[in-house]
Amino acid sequence: MLWEHCLDPLSNPSDREARRETIELPPGNDRVVLETDCRRDCSWDRSYWGEITPQRR
């Protein structure tokens, strides 16, 4: 796993805003899998991916 973050918008108002992250991949990676998961149960969980832009440096 390269990166993980759990949002808690009920307790942390800053988690209600859209987020932007930059993640550097180890050399040689040519495949990325993005996943979301529920914390305790999925009753009220929401998640999304948007504007994913892979870049080579």
N, C-alpha and C positions, 0 to 999 in steps of 0.2 A: 504494500500500500504506500502510495506516495504522499497522499494528503487526505485528511479527514477533518470535518468540522460539524459539530452538532449545534443547531440553532434552537433557541428557546425564546420565541417572540412574546410569550405571555409574561415571562419574568424579566426579559431584557429588551426594552423598546428598540434599541439599535439593531436588533435582529429582525425587525420588521421591514427594514429597507433592503433594496436590492444590493447584492454584494458583488465585488470584483476581486478575483484572485488570479495571481500569476504563479504557475507551477513549472519549474524547470525539470525536464525529464532527463534521466541518465542517458549518456551516449549509447547509441545502438537501438534505442526503442523506436519501433515503427508501428506500434499498436497501442491504443489507449482505450480502456474500458471505464465508462462513467456509470456509477451506481448510486441510487438513493435507497435508504432503508428507514424503517420506523424505529423510534426509540423503544417505547414500551408496548403500545399497540397502535394500530393505524387509524383510530377513530377520528383524530383531528389533525393528523400530520399532513403537511403540504410541502411539496418540493418541486423544483423545476430547474432546467438548464436553459440558458439563453446566450446567444452571441458567442458561441465557442469558436475560437480562432486559433488553430494550430499554427505555430510559426517555427521556422528553423533559424538558428543563429549561426 
